[in-house]
Amino acid sequence: MSTLRFKALETLPFKDFRKDNSVEIPAKLSELFCENVFSENTMREYLTKEAFQSIMDAIKKGSKIQRLIADQVAVAMKDWAMSKGVTHYTHWFQPLTGSTAEKHDSFFTPIEGGRAIERFSGNLLIQQEPDASSFPNGGIRNTFEARGYTAWDPTSPAFIMGTTLCIPSIFISYTGETLDYKAPLLRALHAVDEAATNVMQYFDKNVTKVTPTLGWEQEYFLVDSALYQSRPDLVLTGKTLLGHSPAKGQQLDDHYFGSIPTRVMNFMKELEVECMKLGIPVTTRHNEVAPNQFELAPMFEEVNVAVDHNSLLMDVMARIAHRHHFHILFHEKPFAGVNGSGKHNNWSLATDTGENLLSPGKNPKKNLQFLTFFVNTIKAVHEYADLLRASIASASNDHRLGANEAPPAIISVFIGSQLFRVLEELEKVTEGKLSPDEKTDLKLNVVGKIPEILLDNTDRNRTSPFAFTGNKFEIRAVGSSANCAESMTVMNTIAAKQLSDFKVEVDALIETGLKKDEAIFNVLREYIKQCKNIMFEGDGYSDDWALEAEKRGLNNWKTTPEALKQEMNQKFLDLYEEIGIFNHREVEARNEIKLEKYSTVIDIEARVLSDIARNHIIPSALNYQNRLIENVRGLKEIFDDKEFKTLAKEQMSLITQISGNISKIKLGVEDLMKAREAAKATSESQKQAELYCTSVIPLFDPIREASDDLEMMVDDELWPMTKYREMLFTR
């Protein structure tokens, strides 16, 4: 493998550091927007009025599409796709592997007389049948029970990738259980739409639909492909498992928002062109904090479409990076000592009348509406913080949370000091009916001034996992490699539950004789009292906050096994069943899948670390040690004993240190393999994950430390392993 690594490096001309692949882009990117999407405009052109209206009703009202209409849509899709050179179609779905999946079928159909035609029917559009047992299923499907179904999701537009028509779809088992991220997300979106629309009847009876919106921010690293191939740990695990840090990393803060390197800019340009064609409305690009770390972000979209676009984007980024001789890293913490990568999820609610429900209005009535959804969101997070924490748990995100600008594992809510004072005023509202003076004071001096307050409430607490940023809540703890659907399903589920409970409580107070506004103020007052412990305005990194959070009763689940254990709380199982997101069996299966993935990831890292340390570090160290021994022997032949002891002192010391570190690595690897085998032998997934966390991971450090010591001494022998870190950060 060492020879292969050096051969990979030979392809990299360091003097000119790759030739630039310049990219031609049109003067107006907008001219490319949705060029490869079966968009609303395209549907107007290719569909009959009846078929077009049916699709629109499905998108806006959740109406079912009749089979005859599906046939019309299928023919229109085929004709449009073939006009762009498409030959195949696929149901594009998001199984629980963490990546997308697709099985391509041709439009080509043989007919009698040795002839053939291109055919695509409503049956083929609506459903396909991939193998369900070969995807993660948590025990729901046996190997001999292979059948599963992908079903067309008409709320997310079809698109073209290369010569393939991609049809966004859900993935379910033959017995009906969900096996993907999309199906439960769609259920959660329906639930929050229904609950929020019911609450909106207090404020605007013209509202008939509430749509959750999402704006994600995708962070990533770019590494030259030859350098990437030189590191077996990076190739096999997505992160560097060892290697000393470079002399210069991010200490000078000179990369953040700096001038974008030319090679990277060319990659970004081509990426933006492809995004425009696929209808992904990216608008922001910049250098992130760590060297060779970058970010892009789109405009806000409906959550389901936004999730699909993020999954699609990650596929597209990897393909385009390859064309520019880069490899893209989505791992949350690929390098120690520098910032990791996140995927902030900016969440809000929008009405079909054009309002953002988390944006204050210009009068007290609109601000009471804002406060209703604002406080209910905080209450939802307060009640289901552990579920939200579990939704962002993964082996890779464990390394990021609480380190280098990522929020801690403690779920808290930041709203800004001004809004915090507003809630304190609302907390003082008299129980029951309000006096005329109190009504006036609330409406004019408290609620009425919220827009003015928010004008100055633009600062962000970068250490908060859940922060209000003016007209949305930002879930900052989501990892860069995650599927947004995981956290969005939880967020919309808990919001739906909380808004439904709020409606019941307000209606009950109205029935006792309170006026609507009085009832709302009374319920919000109680919520604020109940939620004060989760609101935190300070430094989430401080040790004092961890102690304070414990006093407040907030949980600090630092590892994935701890976090995932909370998913099986009966409270959460009942929540999912009540809202109609998952049944108990589906929750258990998904929990099993995540625990197995955690254990598998750690197991792979343990094996790769052991292999590199034992089969690459040690042999190189021995080669260097043998050269030192030859040097010492030569010195002894030339000089007398007194001079020899002086001149050979450092070499002798290095020989001793190398032997000591080799011994540490050997013993460390043996201990690691024993711990790994013990963890693997455990049949219960929760216990196995806990053993990998508590018994296997701690044994990484002794091997790393001994290897790093050797690397510092054996620099030339281990050049791809040691110099790599510094070369990686070269522009």
N, C-alpha and C positions, 0 to 999 in steps of 0.2 A: 504493500500500500504506500510505503514511503516513496518508492520510485514513481508511482502514479501521481503522488502529490507534487513532486518536483517537476514532473512532465507538465502538469497543469500550470504550474507557475511559469514554465518556459514560454507559454502562449501569451504571457502578459508583457508587452514591451514597456518597461517602467520608464524609459526615457521620455516617451511622449504620452504614456498612460492612456492608451487606446485612442483611436481616431474617433472624432465626433460623428455621430449619425444625425446629421441635421434633418429637421422635419419641416415640411411645408404645411402651413395652415392657412385657411382662408381668412380674409380680412374680418369677416363676421362669423364667429363660431355658431351664432344663432341660426345661420342658414343650414347647418347640419343637424339641428336638434330633431330627434326622433326619426331620422332618416331610415333607420333599421328597426323601427318599432311599429307594430300594428296599432297605431295610436288612434285617438278619437277622430282626428282629421282623416286618417287613412280609412278608418271604418266607414266614415260618411261617404267616401268615394267608392268603396268596394261593396258595401252592404245595401240591401233594400232598406227602406224606411222602417219596415216592420222589424227586421233583424237588428238594425241599429238601435231602435228603441228598446228592444228586449235586452240587449247588452247593457245599455245605460241603466235600465231598471234593475238589472242584476247588480251592477256596480253601486248604485245609489240606494236601492231599497232592499237588496238581498233577494230579489225575485228569482224564481227558478226559470231556466231556459228550456223551452220545449225542444224535443228531439228534431223536429222539422227545422226549427230555427238553427239548431246546432249544425245541421247539414249545410245550411246556407252559409253560416259563418266559416265552416271548414273549407268549403269551396273558395270563398273569398280569400281566406288566409293563404290557401295554396296558390291561387292565381297571383296574389300580391308577392308572395315569397318567390315564386318561380320567375317573376319579372325581374327579380334581383339575383338570379342565378342559383337559387336554392334547390337542392336535390333531395334533402332528407328532412325529417322532423323528429322532435324528441319531446317527451314530457320532462321538463327541467324541474327537479325537486331538491329538497334540502333534508336528507336523512340525518340521523343522529350521529353521524361520523364527524360533523363539524365542517364538512365541505359540501359542495353541490354534487348532484349525480344526474346522469343522462344516459339513455339507451336510444341510439339512432335507428330509425327505420326509413326506408326509401319510399318516395311517392310512386316509384316504378311498380307497375302491376302488369304481368303478362296476360294476354287475352287470346282467344282462339285465332288460328291462322298464322301463328308465329309472329303476331304483332304484340305491342305493349302500349300502355297509356300511363299517364301520371294520375293517381287517384288519392283522394283524402276525404273521408266521410265524417259525419258527426259522431259516429261510434268511436272512431279512432281519435278524434279531437277530445272527446269527453273522458276517455279512459284507456290506460295501458296496464300491462301486468308484468312488472319486474319481480325478481325473486326477493321475497320478504325475509327469508331466514338468513340470508347472507349479509344483511345490514344489522347494526346493533338493535336489539329488541328487548333486552332485559329479561329473556325467558318467555316472552309472550308467544313467540313462534319457535317450533322445533325445526330441525334441519329437514325432516321429512314433510313438514308443513310449510311449503315454500311460497304459497301464493300470497301476493300482496297487490295492491292497486294504487296507481297514480291517477288522480282525478283533476281535471282542468279547473283552475281558479280564474274565472273571468274578470275578477276585480284587479288583476295585475296583467298588464298588456304583454302579448307575445312579442318576441324580438328575434332578430337574426344574428347568429354568430357564424361567420365564415359562410358555409353553404348549408347551414342547418337552421330550420325554424324551431325556436325554443318556446315551449308552451309552459309557463309557470303552473305548477301543480302541487296538490297535497299528496301525501303518501300514507296509506292506511293498510292494516292487515286484513286478511280475508274475514276475520271475525269482528272487524270494525275499530280496533284500537289504533290510535294515532302512532305513527312511527317516524314522524318528522317534526320540524319546528313550526311549519306554516299552519297546520290544522288547529292546534291549540291557540295560536296567535289570532286566527280569524274568529274563533269563539270568544276570546277575551275582548276583541275589538267590538264585536256585536254586543257583548254584555255592558261594556262601558258606554257605548252609544245609547243603549236603552236607558241605563241609569241616569246618565247626564242629561238626556233629553227630558226625562221626567222631572228632574230638578229645575231645568230651565223653564218649565211652565210657571214657576214662581215669578219669573222675570220677563219672559218674552214667549207668548203662546204661539208666535209664528215659527219658532224653531221646531223643526221636525226631525233633525238629525245632528248628532255631534260626532265629529271625526277626530280621533287622536292623531297628532302629528309628531314626526320625528325628524330631527336633524342630527345625523351622526358626524363625528370628526375622526377620520381614520389616520392613525399614526403608523409609521413603518420605517424600517431601515433598508438601505440599499448597499449591497456588497458586490464588488467585482466578481464575476462568475468564476474566474480562475482562482481567486483567493478563497472563495467559498468552497470550491472543490478540493482545496488543499487542507481543509479541516474536516476530518471524519466526524468529529463531535457536532459541528455545525450542520453537516449534511444529514446526519442520522437523528439529531434531537432538536434542531432549530436554534441551538444556543451553544456558546463556548463553555465547556465544562471545566477547562483549566487554561492557563496562560497568564503570564504576569501583565499587569495593566500598563498602558503606554505612559511615557513621561508626560505627555499632554493629552488630556481628554477633553472635559468640558469646563475645566477650572476657570477659564477666562470668559466664559459665556459669550464667545465670539461667533458661535454657529447659529444661535437662536435669531431668527429673522434676518440672518445675514444674506449676502449675495448668493443666489442659487448657482451651484457649479454648472458649467456648460453641459456636461454629459447628462447630469440630472435634469436640467432644463429641457433638453431634447426628449428625454423620457417623459417628462411631465406634459410636454406639448402633444406628443403622440397619444398619451393617455387621455388628455382632454378632448382630443378629436374623436377618439373612440367613444368616450363617455357621452359626448353630444349626440353621436349617431344612435346610441342606445337609450337616449332619453334620460341619462343620469345628470341632473343639473348642477355639476360641480362648479363652484365659483371661487374657491379659496385654495391657495397653495403657498407653502412657505417652509423654510428650514425649521426644524424643531431644536430642542436644547442640546441633545447629544450629537456628537459628530456623525455625519452620514445618516441622521434621522430626519424624517420629513413628515409633512401632514397635508392632507387635502380634505375639503369639506364641501358639501352641496347645500343647496337651498332646502328648506323644510318641505317634506312631502307627507302624504298619508302614510301611516305606520307600515302597513303591509307592503306597499310599493317601495318605501324607503328601505325596509329590511331586504327585499328582493334585490334592490339596486346595490346595497352594500355587499351582499353575497356575490353578485355578478361582478361588481367592481374588483373584488379580491382576485377572482379568476382572471379578469382582463389585465390587472396589474402584473400578475406573474408572467403572463404571456408577453406583454410588451417589455417588461424588464429583461427577459431573455433576449429579445431582439437588440437590446442596447448593451448586451454583455454584462448585465447585472443579475443578481439573485435577490429577490425581495424577502425580507424577514418580517413576519407578523407576530413572532413570539413576543410575549409581554416583557421579557427580560433576557435578551440574547447575550448581553455583555454586562459583567459585574462592574460596579463603580460609576456607571453613567445612567441617565434616565431610561426608564423602560417606556413601553408604548401602550397607550390606552385607546379607547374608542368611546369618547364621551357621547352619551345619548341625551339629546335635548328634547324634552317631552312637553307637549302641551295639548290643549283641546280646542277645536275650532267648530263653530256652528255653520249650518247651511245658509245662515244669513250673513256670514262674513265676519263673525266676531271671534277673537282669541279670548277664551274664557280665563286665561291667566294674565290678561293685560287689563290694567285699570281703565275706567272710563272717565268721562268729563263731568259726571254728576254723581251725587250720593247713591242713586239707585243702581247705576252701573258698577259703582265701587262695592256695594253690598253683594252684587253678583260676583265680582272678582274675589272678594273675601270668602264667599261661600266655597268656591272651588279651590282657592288657595289654602284655606284652613283644612278643608276635607282632604286635600292631598297630603298635608303634613300628618293628619290623623291616620290616614291609610299607611303611611310609612312607619308611624309610631307603632301601630297595631301589628304590622307584618314585616318589621325590620329584618328578622331572621330569615324570612323567605326571600327578601330582596338580596340579602347577603349570600344566600345559597345560590341565587341565580347568576352570580358573577364568579362563583368559585371554580377554580381549575388549578392544576399543578403549576402551570406557567404563571398565572396571575398571582399565586401565593408569593412569588419572588418580587412582584411589583408593588403590591399593596403596602402602603406605609413607608415606601422608600423612594427617594429622589422625585418628589413632587406628585407621586400617586397618593390618593387618600388612604387613610388607615382602614383596617377591617371593621372598626366600630362604625355602625351606621348612625349618622347624625344629620341634622338638617340645618343649613345656613340660609338665613333670610335677610341679613343686613340689620344693622342697629336701628334704622328708622322704622322699618316694618315691625321689628320686635317691639318697639315702643307702642306702635299702633295696637298690636295684639294685647299688650299690657293694659291699654286703655279699654279695650273691649272686654277684658277679663273683669273689669269693675262694673260691668252692666248689672243693674238691679235685676234680681230674679223676678220673673213674672212680668206684669205690665210696666211699661216705662212712663215716667212723668213727661209732660210736654217739654220741660226744660232739658231733660235727659235726651229726649228724641232729637231736639234741636242741636244740642252739643255733639251728639254722636254724628249726626248727618253733616253738620257744618265744620266742626273743629277736628273730628277724628276721621271719619270715613271720607268726607268731602275733600280732604287735603292729600289723599293718597297719590294722585298723579304728580303733584309737586314734589312729594317725598321721593318718588321713584326716579325723578330726573337726576337726583344725586346718588341714587342707590345702584351705581353701575359697577362698583368694585366686586371682585370675585374672591372667594376664599378657596384657594387652590388645594387646601388640605381637607376640604369637605367632600364626602362621597355623594352628597345630595344637596345641591345648592340652587337657590332661586336667583336667576340672573336677569330680572327685569320684566320678562313676559313668558317665562318658561322655567321648568326645573331641569337642571343638568345632572344626570347620573354619571358621575365622574369615575366610578369604580369599575366600569365595564372594561374588560381587557381587549387588546387590539386584535387578537385572533378569534374572539368570540362571535357567535351569530347573535345579532341584536335581538332576534326573536325571543331568546331566553329571558332577558331582562324585561323586554316589552310585554311579554305575556304576563309576567308577574305584576308589572306596574299597572297594566290596564285591568287585570283581575282584581287587585286590591282596591283600585280606584272605583271600580264598579260596585264592589261590596260596600265600600264606605259611603258612596253616594246613595245607594239604596237604603242603607241604615239611616242616613241623615234624613231622607225623605219621610221615612216612617216616623222618626222622632218629631220632626217639624209638624207633620200632619196631626200627630197626637196632641201637640200643644195647641194647634189651631182649633181642634175639637173642644178644648177646654175653655175657649173664649178669647184666646190671645189673637191679636192681629198677625198677619203674615210676617211682617218685618220684626215684630216683637218675638215671635216664635223662632225665627231664624237667628236673631241676636242671642236669644237664650241658649239655643243649642250650640252655637259657635263659642259662646263664653265657656261652656263646660268642656268643649273640645280643647280649647286653649289651655285650660287648667290641666287637663289630662296629658297634654303633649309637651309641656314646658321642658321636661327632662331630656327630650331628644333634640331640642333646639340649642345649637352651640355656635358661637360667633368667633371663637379663638383659634389657636394653633392646634390643628389635629395631630401634629407630629410630636407634641410635647409629652413628656412622661407624666406631667401633671394632669393632662387630659385623660390619659388612660386610667389614672386613679380616680379622677372626678367622674368619669363615665361609669366606673364600677359602683361608686356611691349612688349614682342616679339610677342604677339598675339596668344599664345598657350592656348588652353582651359584646364580647370581643372575641369572635371566633377567628383565630389567626390562620388556621389551616383549612384546606378543603375538606378533609374527613370530618372535622368539627362542624363546619358549616353545613355539609350535606346531611349530617345526622339530624339537623333541625327540620329538614324537609318532611320527615316522617312523623312530625308532631301531629297529633290527632286534630288539632285546631286547623292546621293547613290542609290536611286531607279532606276535612269536612268543607273547608272553604272552596276548594277546587270542585268538589262534587256539587255543592250548593249553586255555584255560579255556572256549572256545566262545562268546565274546562277539561278536567280529567276525572276518570273514576279512580278508585283506590289502586286498582291493579296497574293502571297506566303510570301513576305517580311512583309506585314501587319499582316498576320496570325502568323508568327513567333514572331514578335514584341509583339503581343497580348499574346501569350503563355508565353513569358519571363516576361512580366509585371504581368500577373496573378500568375505566380509561385512566383515572388518576394512578392506580396501581401499575398499570401497564407503562405509562409514561415514565414513572420513577424507575421501574424495572429496566427499561431500555437505557435510561441515563446511567444506571449503575453498571450495566454490562459494557456500555461504551467507555465510561470512565475507566473501568478496570482494564479493558483492552488497550486503551491508549497508554495508560500508565505502565502496564506490564510489558506490552509488546513494542512500544515506541519510545517512551521516556527512558526506561531502564536500559535497553540495548544502546541507545545513544549515549547515555551517561557512562556505561561501561567502556564504550569506544574512547570517550574522552579521558576516562580514568586510566585506561591502558596507555594512552599517549603521555599522560602525566607520569606514569610509572617509568616509561622509557626515558622520559626527560630526567627523572630523579636518578635513574641508573647511570645515565650519561654524566650528570653532574658529579656523582660519586667517583666515577672513573677519572675525572679531570682534576677535581679539587681535593685538598686534604680535608681531614675530618672537621676541623674548625670552620673552614670556609664553606664546606658542604652543608653543615647544619644551618648556617645563616642563609645561604643562597636557596636551599631546598625547603625552607620552612613553610612558605606559602603553598608550594606544590603538595607537600605532605599533609598540610591542613585540608586542602581541597580533596585529596584522596580519601581522607578520613570522613569528611563531610559527605562526600558522594556515597561512600559505603553506608553511612548512617541513614541517609535518605532512601537509598535503595532498599534497605532493610525495612524502613517505615512503610514504603510503598507496598512491599511484598506482604507484610503483616496486615496492612490496611486493606489490601485487596482480598486477602483470605477472610478477614472479618466481614467485609462487605458482602462477599459471596455467601457466607454462612447466613447472614441476616436476611439476604434476599431469598434464599431457599426456604428459610423458616417462614417468611411472609407469604411466599407462593404456596406453601403447604396448607395455609389457612383457607378453609372453604367459604367462610362467611365474608361477604364483600366489605362490609363496614369494618370488621376487625382487620381484614387484610390491608385495607387502605390505611388504617391507624398504625399498623405495624410498619408499613413502608414509610409513613411519616415520622414515627418516633424512633424506629430501630435502624432503618436503612439510610435515610437522608443524613442524619448526623455523622455517619461514617464516611461521607464524601469529603469532609473538610480535612482530615489528616492526610488523605491521599493527595488532595489538591495542594496542601501546604508543602509537603515533601516534594511534589512534582515542581511546584513553583521555585523552590530553592534550587533544584537541579537545573531548571531552565535558565535561571539567572547565571549559573556557572557554565552551562553547556550550550551557550547561545548559538554558536555556529553549527553544532551538530543537530540542533533542533530548530533550525532557522524557520521553517514554515510554522512551527508551533509558537515560537517566541516573538520573532519580528512581526509576525502576522498582525498582532493587535495594533502595532503602530502603523503598519502599512494600511490597515483597514480604514483608519481615520484620515488618510491622505486624500486630498481632493483631486 
